[in-house]
Amino acid sequence: MSFYATLKTYSIAKKYFPKTNSNDGIGNAFRHALWTALAMMYCCKISSPQKSYVFCKRFTDMHEELFPNEPIQTKMDLHNNQVGLNIFMGMLPGIHRQFFETGFLIDKILEKQKPP
């Protein structure tokens, strides 16, 4: 499920942020938040939200350890991964986990990225 989330995330991030999806910036932040949110969405369809959260947190944190960046980039990636987890968990009470759709998450992440 997490591998599928990774592939799907890259294609969506390229569409929304063709120039910044794979380097520092808003596109990278979007990609990391969407990645963890999609991984949660897919994992929650076959497991509980609590178990999915533990798995996705470990998986995405481990990715940052295995493929290290500069310390500030790693910190930002970990932050954006947590944002994605928080967005999914925040939406969970209002939407049954079996009925989540990718568009819900994209809209919420884009909304969160807008300046206040």
C-alpha positions in Angstrom: 0.0 0.0 0.0 2.8 2.4 0.9 4.5 1.7 -2.5 1.4 2.5 -4.4 1.0 5.7 -2.3 4.5 6.6 -3.3 3.9 6.2 -7.0 0.6 8.0 -6.9 2.0 10.8 -4.9 4.8 11.5 -7.4 2.4 11.6 -10.4 0.0 14.0 -8.5 2.8 16.2 -7.2 4.3 16.6 -10.7 0.8 17.7 -12.0 0.3 20.3 -9.3 3.9 21.4 -8.8 5.9 20.5 -12.0 8.9 22.7 -11.0 9.2 22.2 -7.2 7.9 18.7 -6.5 11.3 17.1 -6.2 13.4 20.0 -4.8 13.0 22.3 -1.9 9.9 24.4 -1.8 6.1 24.2 -1.7 5.9 21.3 -4.2 8.2 19.2 -2.0 6.2 20.1 1.1 3.0 19.1 -0.8 4.5 15.8 -1.9 5.6 14.8 1.6 2.3 15.7 3.2 0.3 13.9 0.4 2.6 10.9 0.6 1.9 10.2 4.2 -1.8 11.0 3.9 -2.2 8.7 1.0 -0.3 5.9 2.7 -2.6 6.3 5.7 -5.7 6.3 3.4 -4.6 3.0 1.7 -3.5 1.3 4.9 -6.7 2.3 6.8 -8.7 0.4 4.2 -7.1 -2.9 5.4 -6.1 -2.1 9.0 -7.2 0.1 11.9 -6.3 3.8 11.9 -4.1 3.3 15.0 -2.0 0.5 13.4 -1.9 2.4 10.1 -0.6 5.5 11.9 2.2 3.6 13.6 3.2 1.9 10.4 3.1 5.0 8.2 5.0 7.1 10.8 7.7 4.4 11.0 7.9 3.9 7.2 8.1 7.6 6.4 10.6 8.4 9.2 12.7 5.4 8.1 12.8 6.8 4.5 14.4 10.0 5.8 17.0 8.0 7.7 17.8 5.7 4.7 18.1 8.6 2.3 19.4 11.5 4.3 19.5 15.1 3.2 21.0 18.1 4.8 19.8 18.4 8.5 17.4 21.3 7.7 15.9 19.4 4.7 15.4 16.3 6.8 13.7 18.3 9.5 11.4 19.9 7.0 10.6 16.5 5.4 9.8 15.0 8.7 7.6 18.0 9.6 5.7 17.7 6.3 5.3 14.0 6.7 3.7 14.7 10.1 1.4 17.3 8.5 0.1 14.6 6.2 -0.5 12.2 9.1 -2.3 15.0 11.1 -4.5 16.0 8.1 -5.7 12.4 7.6 -6.3 11.9 11.3 -8.1 15.2 11.6 -10.4 14.3 8.8 -11.0 10.8 10.0 -13.9 11.6 12.5 -15.9 13.2 9.6 -15.3 10.6 6.9 -15.4 6.8 7.3 -12.0 5.4 6.5 -13.4 3.2 3.7 -14.8 6.3 1.9 -11.8 8.5 1.8 -10.8 9.7 -1.7 -7.5 11.2 -2.9 -9.2 14.4 -3.9 -10.2 15.1 -0.3 -6.6 15.0 0.8 -5.3 17.0 -2.1 -7.8 19.8 -1.4 -7.1 19.8 2.3 -3.3 20.0 1.8 -3.6 22.7 -0.8 -5.9 24.7 1.5 -3.4 24.3 4.4 -0.5 25.7 2.1 -2.4 28.9 1.4 -1.0 31.9 3.3 -3.4 33.1 6.1 
